[in-house]
Amino acid sequence: MRHTFRSYTMLLLLTPVFLSGCSFTERFLSSVEKIHLAFPPSTEVRVALEDVRAALKNEPDALKTMEERIRSQIQLRSLTCTLGLSIGLLDSVEKIKALPVKPECLAEQDEALAAVAGTFRLSRLLVQPPLRPLAPLDGAFAFSTMGGLNASSFDAASQANVLLVRGSNSGGVASVEIPSGKTIASMPNIRGDYYYRASVSPNGRVAALSQGNSSVMFVDMERGNKLWETRKFTQFYAWLPDARAIIVREAKSSSPVLLDLETSRLDAYTVVPKNLKWVTPSAEKNTVWLGSEREVFQVEYTRAKDGLQATVTKNFHLSQTRGVTSHPPTLMNQGKTLFFVSNRDFGSLDLETGQETAWNVADFLANHYAKLSETTLLVESYATPDRSDGMKTWVLDLASRTLAPVDTSSTAATPNRLITELSGRAGWIRHGSGTTYMGSAVPAGTPQSLKELSSAFNLERQIAKIEKMERQEQEKAERARLKSQSPEPLFRPAEVVPTTPVYRASPPALSPSAPPRFGLPLNAQVEAVGVYQGTGTSGGVSPEGRKMGTVDVLVRRGTAPVILVLSSYEPVQWKISIDPGAQLAGVLLSGYYPSLVTGAGSALVLQMGRFYAYQRSTREYDALNREVQSWTGGQSIKVFQGQYKGTTYTVGG
């Protein structure tokens, strides 16, 4: 018996009536309808379906199309979960309820039913006009709170004046209009610190929140309600509005897949590596740049009769840098250049010629930035070795390779606040404890040669190092002189030489009046892992030609955020794993030879210096602890785990 979409709508609405025991003539119902009444979808799925219907109540054609999809999925659900069971035309709903239908099958089909509603709604929202029109962020703006939250991270829409704000310390999520700072929608039931990665659609209407490696949630930025949450995907990569599709990582295959929102169809990638790490929207329609750490692909999408087709149009291999090691690269120079973070350094790739450039400024410039224009970036240089002047803010011109100092009175140069980019568009955010600043243009002075500034900085650092060694030698000579003037005892016990030097004197703690750098929290638990070298080999080689070992660090969920200090003598690839709900506030990386950190998620990785220690009660440990105090506002290392050859460690909890 054939039924229209309206009959299925009525069937869903009347389901509670049937289940309450009210009498009704069942002889006009098909077997599919009876099965559906006997085993209705979960409450969450029914609510999701009604939310979609409410959203489409003024769009009859779209509502009809969606109801037809729901009807087809309900029919598939009923037939799949009763396969092999005998159901007669005259069987009652009560009799069907007694059949041994597997709950696992119903749960799987409920997920598919929710996906129908979710993907249909995403498809509609993804192609609508911007939630707030795109406009330049002229001037600078200050906010004590954004969206009513103590903001910890921000994710911007590339084609709309909309920002997703996530709160710290179990705070919620909110959509905010910029630059006014006005709240569009609050999402108090969604914990911002529980989701490690977020991405806002170009038009600012939908956001995807990836929770560790377990699920992806989609939320309506205008209304603040959850559209769809699924464990079938463990990571969200990118929006493809031109193709009405998204790129996600499938849980079952642990591989990137293309989800066609028009048909709810999943297509596995066969043209890109399985270890897809980043996606950056292209300046060309139906095209994106994506890749792993070392591989860069340009992929074009076209819609054919059998679904979406992905074709690689360009492919480059990164060999002059350490590859893309942090957040997705930024398109510069009208989409002709890819600029990216490469461990502690910067790297760039000419997308027309394939020429790769290693900037070699790791000892001078911090590895974070914000795009100001097609040729300029907002960057920071480290403090001078004596740390008397603090970090400086500059405008880096990629074309002329110059740095122009930003006026220190500008909020763009506000110290102790992290620079955050507005993904996909020009603009910057500086945030930390207290006020958050935002803007686009910055007042800058006369440009100076990047090479000359970097050389002068490195020379000053070398001079400071020599002066420090001279002071140490003078202090050593003075101690020897004072010792020689002391009267010798009549009897001296035999001297015992320890196998390992022991230094028990600890330096006084730094005054906590100096605020932490880069917005690191004062309430964090500082834990350190120190090794001389890592076990095995990662296959990597440091710039000095030394083989890189590996050390695994698991961050457990606890009541306080964790600042993780990692130090080593030899180069180490630190592989971080983060438990769901764990709060990794930042990573302070230190070592005699440069090391690499992977798996830190959204936590900022900061190069602290060349200090290292793998034993307590040593001068090396005291020096490392003093350096940690200078970065954390006086907080000392609370928990220290050290070993000559590091293997696996657990922190937090």
C-alpha positions in Angstrom: 0.0 0.0 0.0 1.5 3.3 -1.0 1.5 6.2 1.4 2.3 9.9 0.9 4.8 11.8 3.0 1.8 13.3 4.9 0.7 9.9 6.1 4.1 9.2 7.6 4.1 12.6 9.3 0.7 11.8 10.9 2.1 8.4 11.8 5.0 9.9 13.7 2.7 12.4 15.5 0.3 9.7 16.5 2.9 7.2 17.7 2.4 8.2 21.4 -1.3 7.6 21.1 -0.8 4.1 19.8 1.7 3.3 22.5 -0.6 4.5 25.2 -3.0 1.7 24.6 -5.8 3.7 22.9 -7.9 1.6 20.4 -7.4 2.1 16.7 -8.2 0.0 13.6 -4.9 -1.4 12.5 -6.2 -3.2 9.4 -5.4 -0.2 7.2 -1.8 0.0 8.3 1.0 -1.6 6.3 3.6 -4.0 7.9 6.2 -1.2 7.8 3.8 1.2 9.7 3.1 -1.5 12.3 6.8 -2.2 12.8 7.5 1.5 13.2 4.7 1.7 15.9 6.0 -1.3 17.7 9.6 -0.1 17.7 9.5 3.7 17.5 12.8 5.8 17.2 14.4 7.1 20.3 13.1 10.3 21.9 16.2 12.2 20.8 15.6 11.2 17.2 11.9 12.1 17.3 12.8 15.5 18.8 15.4 16.0 16.1 12.9 15.2 13.4 10.3 17.7 14.8 13.0 20.4 15.1 13.7 20.0 11.4 10.0 20.1 10.5 9.6 23.3 12.6 12.6 24.9 10.8 11.0 24.1 7.4 7.4 24.9 8.1 7.5 27.9 5.8 9.2 26.0 3.0 6.6 23.4 1.8 8.7 22.1 -1.1 11.7 21.5 1.1 9.5 20.0 3.8 8.0 17.6 1.3 11.4 16.5 0.0 12.6 15.9 3.6 9.5 13.9 4.5 10.1 11.6 1.5 13.6 11.0 2.7 12.4 10.2 6.2 9.7 7.9 4.8 12.3 5.9 2.8 14.6 5.7 5.8 11.8 4.5 8.1 10.9 1.8 5.5 14.5 0.7 5.3 14.7 0.7 9.2 11.7 -1.5 9.5 12.7 -4.0 6.9 16.3 -4.2 8.0 15.7 -4.9 11.6 12.9 -7.5 11.0 14.8 -9.4 8.3 14.2 -13.1 8.7 11.2 -12.6 11.0 7.7 -13.7 10.0 5.1 -10.9 10.1 1.6 -11.5 8.8 -0.7 -8.9 7.3 -3.2 -9.3 10.2 -0.5 -9.3 13.0 -1.2 -6.6 15.6 1.3 -4.0 16.8 1.3 -5.8 20.2 2.2 -9.1 18.6 5.0 -7.5 16.6 6.4 -5.9 19.7 7.0 -9.4 21.1 9.3 -10.3 18.2 13.1 -10.7 18.9 14.2 -7.5 17.2 17.8 -6.6 18.0 18.2 -3.3 19.9 21.6 -2.8 18.2 19.9 -2.8 14.8 17.4 -0.3 15.9 20.0 2.0 17.4 22.1 1.8 14.2 19.0 2.6 12.1 18.1 5.5 14.4 21.5 6.9 13.8 20.8 6.7 10.0 17.4 8.4 10.5 19.0 11.2 12.5 21.6 11.6 9.8 18.9 12.1 7.2 17.4 15.0 9.1 20.8 16.3 10.1 22.4 16.3 6.6 19.3 17.8 5.1 19.3 20.7 7.5 23.1 21.2 7.1 22.6 21.3 3.3 20.0 24.0 3.6 21.9 26.2 6.0 25.2 25.9 4.2 24.0 27.7 1.1 22.0 30.5 2.8 23.3 34.1 2.8 25.7 35.1 5.6 24.3 35.2 9.1 25.9 38.7 9.4 27.2 40.4 6.3 31.0 40.4 5.8 32.5 43.8 6.6 36.1 45.0 7.4 37.1 45.2 11.0 38.3 48.8 10.8 39.8 50.1 14.0 40.3 48.1 17.2 37.7 46.7 19.6 37.9 45.6 23.2 35.6 43.1 25.1 35.7 42.1 28.8 33.5 39.1 27.9 32.2 37.7 24.6 28.9 35.9 24.4 28.8 36.2 28.2 31.8 33.9 28.5 35.3 34.1 29.8 36.6 33.3 26.3 39.4 30.8 25.8 39.2 30.2 22.0 37.7 31.7 18.9 36.7 30.4 15.5 35.7 32.8 12.7 33.5 32.6 9.6 35.5 33.4 6.5 32.5 35.1 4.7 30.5 36.6 7.5 31.0 38.8 10.6 30.4 35.9 12.9 32.5 34.4 15.6 32.2 31.1 17.6 33.4 31.7 21.2 34.2 28.9 23.5 34.5 29.5 27.3 37.2 28.3 29.6 36.8 26.3 32.9 33.7 24.2 31.7 32.3 27.3 30.0 29.7 27.1 27.3 29.6 28.1 23.6 28.1 31.2 22.0 27.9 32.7 18.5 28.9 36.4 18.5 28.4 39.2 16.0 31.7 41.1 15.2 32.9 43.7 15.7 30.0 44.7 18.0 30.5 41.8 20.3 26.7 41.3 20.5 25.6 37.7 21.3 23.6 36.0 18.6 22.9 32.8 20.4 24.1 31.2 23.6 24.6 27.4 23.9 24.9 26.8 27.7 24.3 23.1 27.4 27.4 22.6 25.2 30.7 22.6 27.1 33.2 24.6 25.2 36.2 23.0 26.9 34.9 19.5 26.0 35.4 20.1 22.2 38.9 20.4 21.0 38.4 21.6 17.5 35.8 23.8 16.0 35.0 25.1 12.5 32.4 27.6 11.4 30.9 27.5 7.9 31.9 30.3 5.6 28.4 32.0 5.9 28.5 31.7 9.7 25.3 29.7 10.0 26.7 26.3 11.2 29.5 25.2 13.4 31.1 21.8 13.7 32.6 20.7 17.1 35.0 17.8 17.2 35.1 16.1 20.6 38.5 14.4 20.9 38.4 11.4 18.6 34.9 10.2 19.6 32.2 12.4 17.9 31.3 15.4 15.9 28.4 17.8 16.8 26.8 20.3 14.4 25.1 23.4 15.9 22.9 26.1 14.5 24.7 29.4 15.0 21.6 31.5 14.8 19.4 29.6 17.2 22.0 27.9 19.3 20.4 24.4 19.1 22.1 21.2 18.3 21.4 20.0 14.7 23.1 16.6 14.7 25.6 14.7 16.7 27.2 11.5 15.5 29.9 9.0 16.5 30.3 7.9 12.9 32.8 10.7 12.5 35.7 11.4 14.7 37.0 14.6 13.2 35.7 17.5 11.1 38.0 18.8 8.4 36.2 21.3 6.1 33.1 22.8 4.6 32.5 22.6 0.9 29.5 24.9 0.4 29.8 25.0 -3.4 29.4 21.2 -3.5 27.0 21.0 -0.6 29.4 18.6 1.2 31.8 18.3 4.1 35.1 16.5 4.7 35.2 14.3 7.8 37.1 11.4 9.3 35.0 8.2 9.5 35.3 6.2 12.7 34.9 2.8 11.0 37.7 3.2 8.6 39.7 5.9 10.4 40.0 7.6 7.0 38.9 10.9 5.5 35.6 10.7 3.6 33.4 13.0 1.6 29.9 13.4 2.9 27.4 14.5 0.3 24.8 16.5 2.2 22.4 16.3 -0.7 22.2 12.5 -0.7 23.7 11.6 2.7 26.2 9.5 0.8 29.7 8.8 2.0 32.6 8.5 -0.5 36.0 7.4 0.6 39.0 9.3 -0.7 41.3 7.4 -3.0 43.3 10.4 -4.2 44.7 11.7 -1.0 46.8 10.1 1.8 44.9 8.4 4.7 46.7 10.5 7.2 45.0 13.7 6.1 46.0 16.5 8.6 44.6 19.8 7.3 42.3 21.4 4.7 42.4 25.0 3.6 39.6 26.4 1.3 41.0 27.5 -2.1 40.4 30.8 -3.8 38.9 28.9 -6.7 35.3 27.6 -6.7 34.8 23.8 -5.9 38.5 23.5 -5.0 40.4 23.0 -1.8 44.1 22.6 -0.7 44.7 19.7 1.7 47.4 17.4 2.8 49.5 15.6 5.4 52.6 16.9 7.1 54.7 16.6 3.9 52.2 16.3 1.1 50.1 19.1 -0.4 47.3 18.5 -2.9 44.9 20.7 -4.8 41.6 18.8 -5.1 38.7 19.8 -7.4 35.1 18.6 -6.8 32.5 18.0 -9.4 28.9 16.6 -9.2 28.2 13.7 -11.5 25.2 11.4 -11.8 26.7 8.9 -9.4 27.7 11.5 -6.8 30.6 13.8 -6.1 33.9 13.2 -7.8 37.2 14.4 -6.3 40.2 15.0 -8.7 43.7 15.9 -7.8 44.9 18.8 -10.0 48.2 19.6 -8.3 50.5 17.8 -5.9 53.7 19.1 -4.1 56.1 17.4 -1.6 57.6 19.5 1.2 61.3 18.7 1.7 63.0 22.0 2.7 61.0 22.4 5.9 59.6 20.1 8.6 56.3 20.3 6.9 52.9 21.5 8.2 53.1 20.8 11.9 50.4 23.0 13.4 47.0 24.4 12.4 45.9 24.6 8.7 48.0 26.8 6.4 46.9 30.3 5.3 46.4 31.3 1.7 48.4 34.5 0.9 49.1 36.5 -2.3 45.6 36.1 -3.8 45.7 32.4 -3.2 49.1 31.9 -4.9 51.1 31.1 -1.7 50.6 28.8 1.2 52.0 30.0 4.5 52.3 27.6 7.4 53.8 26.8 10.8 56.7 24.3 10.6 57.5 23.2 14.1 59.2 26.3 15.7 59.6 28.0 12.3 57.6 29.2 9.4 57.4 27.8 5.9 55.8 28.8 2.6 55.0 27.2 -0.7 54.5 28.9 -4.1 51.4 27.1 -5.4 52.2 28.0 -9.0 55.9 27.0 -9.2 56.1 24.5 -6.2 59.0 26.5 -4.7 59.3 25.8 -1.0 60.8 28.3 1.5 62.1 27.7 5.0 62.1 31.1 6.8 64.7 30.1 9.5 63.5 32.5 12.1 62.7 30.0 14.9 65.1 31.6 17.3 63.8 35.1 16.6 60.0 34.9 15.9 57.3 33.0 17.8 55.4 30.4 15.7 52.0 32.1 15.7 50.6 34.8 13.5 47.4 36.5 12.1 46.8 37.5 8.5 46.5 41.3 7.9 46.5 41.4 4.1 47.5 39.3 1.2 51.1 40.1 1.8 51.4 40.9 5.5 51.1 39.1 8.8 51.0 40.1 12.5 53.9 38.3 14.3 55.9 38.5 17.5 59.6 38.3 18.2 61.0 36.8 21.4 62.4 39.0 24.2 66.1 39.8 24.2 68.2 37.4 26.3 68.1 39.5 29.4 64.3 39.7 29.0 64.2 43.3 29.9 62.1 44.5 27.1 59.5 41.7 26.6 58.2 40.4 23.3 57.7 42.8 20.5 54.9 42.9 17.9 55.7 43.4 14.2 54.1 43.5 10.7 55.9 40.9 8.6 55.8 41.7 4.8 56.3 38.4 2.9 57.1 40.1 -0.4 59.8 42.4 0.9 60.9 40.2 3.8 60.8 43.1 6.2 59.5 43.7 9.8 57.7 47.0 10.7 57.4 47.6 14.5 53.8 47.9 15.8 53.2 51.0 17.9 53.4 49.8 21.5 50.3 51.9 22.4 48.2 49.9 20.0 46.0 47.0 21.4 47.6 44.9 18.6 50.8 45.0 20.6 49.2 44.4 24.0 51.8 42.2 26.0 51.0 38.8 27.5 48.1 38.1 25.2 48.1 35.5 22.5 47.8 36.4 18.8 44.9 34.4 17.2 44.1 34.6 13.6 40.6 34.9 12.1 40.6 31.8 9.9 40.0 32.5 6.2 39.9 36.3 6.5 42.1 39.3 7.5 42.0 40.3 11.1 43.5 39.4 14.6 42.5 38.7 18.1 44.7 39.2 21.2 43.3 37.4 24.3 44.4 36.3 27.7 43.1 36.9 31.2 40.7 39.8 31.2 40.1 41.9 28.1 40.0 40.6 24.6 41.1 42.8 21.7 40.2 42.5 18.0 40.9 44.4 14.8 42.4 44.4 11.4 44.8 47.2 10.5 47.6 48.1 12.9 49.8 51.2 13.2 53.4 50.3 12.3 56.7 52.1 11.9 59.4 52.0 9.3 60.1 48.5 7.8 63.4 47.0 8.6 65.2 44.0 7.1 64.1 40.7 8.6 67.6 39.3 8.0 69.3 42.1 9.7 67.0 42.2 12.7 67.3 38.4 13.1 71.1 38.5 12.9 71.3 41.3 15.5 69.0 39.4 17.8 71.1 36.2 17.5 74.3 38.2 18.0 72.9 39.8 21.2 71.9 36.3 22.4 75.4 35.0 21.8 76.9 38.0 23.6 74.5 37.4 26.6 75.5 33.7 26.6 79.2 34.6 26.7 78.6 37.2 29.5 76.7 34.6 31.5 79.6 32.1 31.2 82.0 34.8 32.3 79.9 35.6 35.3 79.8 32.0 36.2 83.6 31.7 36.0 84.0 34.8 38.1 81.6 33.4 40.7 83.5 30.1 40.7 86.8 31.9 41.2 85.4 33.9 44.0 84.1 30.8 45.8 87.5 29.2 45.4 89.2 32.3 46.8 86.9 32.4 49.9 87.4 28.7 50.4 91.2 29.1 50.4 90.9 31.7 53.1 89.0 29.4 55.5 91.1 27.7 58.3 91.8 24.1 57.7 90.4 21.7 60.3 92.8 19.6 62.3 91.2 16.4 61.2 89.3 15.8 57.9 87.1 12.8 57.3 87.7 10.7 54.1 86.0 12.4 51.2 83.1 10.5 49.6 82.6 11.3 45.9 78.9 10.7 44.8 78.4 8.9 41.5 75.9 11.6 40.5 76.3 15.3 41.5 73.6 16.3 43.9 72.6 20.0 44.3 70.0 20.5 47.1 69.8 24.3 47.1 66.7 25.4 45.2 66.4 28.9 43.9 63.8 31.3 45.3 60.5 31.3 43.5 59.8 34.1 41.1 57.4 36.7 42.3 54.0 35.9 40.9 53.3 39.6 40.2 54.5 39.1 36.6 51.6 37.7 34.6 52.0 34.5 32.7 52.9 34.8 29.0 50.6 34.1 26.1 47.5 33.9 28.4 48.7 30.8 30.2 46.3 30.3 33.2 47.4 31.0 36.8 45.3 28.1 38.1 47.1 25.4 36.0 49.0 22.5 37.4 52.5 22.6 36.0 53.9 19.1 35.2 57.2 18.4 33.6 58.7 15.5 31.8 62.5 15.5 31.3 64.7 13.1 29.4 68.2 13.0 28.0 67.0 11.2 24.9 63.9 9.3 23.6 63.6 5.6 22.9 63.7 4.2 19.4 63.8 6.6 16.5 61.0 8.6 14.8 62.9 8.6 11.5 63.4 12.3 11.8 66.7 14.1 11.9 67.4 17.5 13.5 69.0 20.3 11.6 72.3 19.4 13.2 72.0 15.8 11.8 71.1 14.1 15.1 68.6 11.3 15.1 65.3 12.1 16.8 63.9 9.7 19.4 60.3 9.4 20.5 58.5 9.9 23.9 54.8 9.3 24.5 52.9 11.5 26.9 49.2 10.9 27.9 47.3 13.8 29.4 44.6 12.5 31.7 41.4 14.3 32.6 41.6 16.2 35.9 40.0 19.1 37.8 42.6 21.7 36.7 44.2 22.6 33.4 47.7 21.3 32.8 50.7 23.3 31.6 53.0 20.6 30.2 56.8 21.2 30.3 58.8 19.0 27.9 62.6 19.0 28.0 65.4 16.9 26.5 69.1 17.1 25.5 68.8 15.1 22.3 66.1 16.0 19.8 62.8 14.2 20.6 59.5 13.8 18.9 57.0 14.2 21.8 53.8 12.4 20.9 51.0 13.7 23.0 47.6 11.9 23.5 44.8 13.8 25.3 42.0 11.9 27.1 38.4 13.2 26.4 37.7 16.1 28.8 41.4 16.7 29.7 42.4 20.3 29.8 45.8 20.9 28.2 46.4 24.7 28.6 49.8 24.8 26.9 53.1 23.1 26.1 56.4 24.7 27.1 59.1 23.0 24.9 62.7 23.2 25.9 65.9 21.4 24.9 69.5 21.6 23.9 68.6 20.4 20.4 65.3 21.3 18.7 62.5 18.9 19.3 59.0 18.3 17.8 55.5 18.1 19.4 52.6 16.3 17.8 49.0 15.7 19.1 48.7 18.8 21.2 45.3 19.6 19.7 44.3 23.3 20.1 46.9 23.9 22.9 49.6 26.4 22.1 53.1 24.9 21.8 55.7 27.5 22.9 59.5 27.2 22.5 60.9 28.1 25.9 64.6 27.8 25.5 67.5 25.3 25.5 67.2 24.3 29.1 66.9 20.6 29.9 66.9 18.3 33.0 66.1 14.7 33.6 66.9 14.6 37.4 65.7 16.6 40.3 68.2 18.3 42.7 70.5 19.3 39.9 71.6 22.7 38.6 70.0 21.8 35.3 66.6 21.3 37.0 66.9 24.5 39.0 67.6 26.4 35.7 64.7 24.8 34.0 62.4 25.6 36.9 63.4 29.2 37.0 62.6 29.4 33.2 59.2 27.8 33.8 58.5 30.4 36.5 59.3 33.2 34.1 56.7 31.9 31.6 53.9 30.9 34.1 53.8 34.0 36.3 55.8 32.4 39.1 54.4 28.9 39.1 57.0 26.3 39.8 57.0 22.7 38.5 54.6 20.8 40.7 55.2 17.3 39.3 58.4 16.2 37.6 59.1 12.9 35.9 62.6 12.3 34.6 64.7 9.5 33.1 67.8 9.3 31.0 66.1 7.4 28.2 62.4 8.4 28.1 59.6 6.0 27.1 56.0 6.7 28.1 54.6 9.1 30.7 51.1 10.1 32.1 50.3 13.6 33.4 47.2 15.2 34.8 44.4 13.3 36.5 
